[in-house]
Amino acid sequence: MLTYIKSILIFLFVLNIIGYILIVLREKMYLKNNIIFIDNKHVTSQHLEKADMKEFELDGTRVKAGDEIKVITKTKDKFAGILIGAIRKERAILMVTHKNEIKQLKIDNIIEFKIISKYGQFFNF
């Protein structure tokens, strides 16, 4: 019985790794064609047009639209989600949180900025 469960767990682990590799390869294909796929029905074309910078540097870290980030503000609010882009005139970033909220955060109000995962990369090196 234990060997049966062990073989099922190994199969599911291998299936999980293959799925992860296929997803990252799909993201790389999208990046090659200059497409960033954000699967969220709350992000509209107005949000995408409002964010005029899709790739920028923040606190010495190069980020692109589609990267999954975590932000802590001066008021100790924590936000985690997918970066849509930056608004140059307002000096703010635009992101969609995991709760499907569109947040516009001023760069001056950000204390800590961390990249959880980069879009189209296997590892965050």
Residue pairs with C-beta under 8 A, 6 or more apart in sequence:
21 122
24 120
24 121
24 122
27 37
27 66
27 119
27 120
28 120
30 36
30 37
30 120
31 119
31 120
36 54
36 64
36 65
36 66
36 119
37 66
38 65
38 66
38 82
38 84
38 96
40 82
40 96
40 100
41 100
42 96
42 100
42 101
42 102
43 84
43 96
43 102
47 84
47 94
47 102
48 84
48 85
50 87
50 94
51 65
51 84
51 85
51 86
51 87
51 94
52 85
52 86
52 87
52 88
52 89
53 85
53 86
53 87
53 88
54 64
54 65
54 85
55 62
55 63
55 64
55 65
56 62
56 63
56 86
57 63
58 86
58 93
58 107
58 110
58 113
59 113
61 113
61 115
63 69
63 83
63 115
64 83
64 118
64 119
65 83
65 84
65 85
65 119
66 82
66 83
66 119
66 120
67 82
67 83
67 115
67 116
67 117
67 118
67 119
68 80
68 81
68 82
68 83
68 115
68 116
68 117
68 119
69 80
69 81
69 82
69 83
69 95
69 113
69 114
69 115
69 116
70 78
70 79
70 80
70 112
70 113
70 114
70 115
70 116
71 78
71 79
71 80
71 93
71 95
71 105
71 110
71 112
71 113
71 114
72 78
72 79
72 110
72 111
72 112
72 113
73 79
73 105
73 109
73 110
73 111
74 109
74 110
74 111
75 109
79 95
79 97
79 103
79 105
80 97
80 98
80 116
81 95
81 96
81 97
81 98
81 103
82 95
82 96
83 93
83 94
83 95
84 94
84 95
84 96
84 102
85 93
85 94
86 92
86 93
86 94
86 107
87 93
87 94
87 104
90 104
90 106
91 106
91 107
91 108
92 104
92 105
92 106
92 107
93 104
93 105
93 107
93 110
94 102
94 103
94 104
95 102
95 103
95 105
96 102
96 103
97 103
115 124
117 124
118 124
